[in-house]
Amino acid sequence: MIVLPGLDGTGKRLTEFTRCLAPTVQTAIVPYPVDQCLGYSELEMLVRAALPTTTPYVLLGESFSGPLAIRIAAAPPAGLIGLILCASFAKNPYPYLRWAHPLARRLPMKSLPRWLRAPLLWGSLSASAAPSRGERASAGVDEAVLRHRLAAVLHVDETEALRRIRLPVGVMQADHDRLVPATATRHLLQHLPRAQHWRFDAPHVLLQTRPQECALAVQDFLARRTATGVALD
């Protein structure tokens, strides 16, 4: 399985989730550059170049990476046999904020206080639930890079790509997600009516707060693919 990480692009927060997967599930995370302002098109080229060429695999797109994973699944390279979207979206989940696209490049992404990040990301009113600034996965990522990615989210719309997907798809939804609303999931399922759909009693950082449950869901999805006689990475 190949995992595309969330907004920070490092994959550092995915350690516990990958640890919860069965030893037979070979997993690789594709990190994004920490010092280059790349949009979805540039990141797509980077990811495609990093994908396996000789073995079948499933692609998991977390949060920010959902539109990127959708683009790849719509024109799948050899070996890609399934897609999982986790707490993600196909288009700007807040279309009424599209006007704020230029302002996104000025937001203090790395200085948001813990009392704000805790409820938004971790679903807790306790500031201690959110990592400190030094412990955050984004600590080593240039702030300009984070801003550029946020601006890309406000502009993205991969609805047409959704319609072209013919691979099996799984959609993981966090019921207490304060960043990606339920309308974003409904949009995915509207265009992916045969998708396997999981709901979790969790905040936006689903893979971090429910790693074992998510690992079981992923393994179930992989088992359905192996039942067809395809060996997965």
PyMOL commands that set and color helices and strands:
alter all, ss='L'
color gray80, all
select helices_A, chain A and resi 12-20+40-50+63-74+95-100+103-106+109-111+114-122+127-129+133-135+137-140+143-155+159-164+182-191+206-209+211-226
alter helices_A, ss='H'
color red, helices_A
select strands_A, chain A and resi 2-4+28-29+57-62+80-86+169-174+196-200
alter strands_A, ss='S'
color yellow, strands_A
deselect
rebuild
show_as cartoon
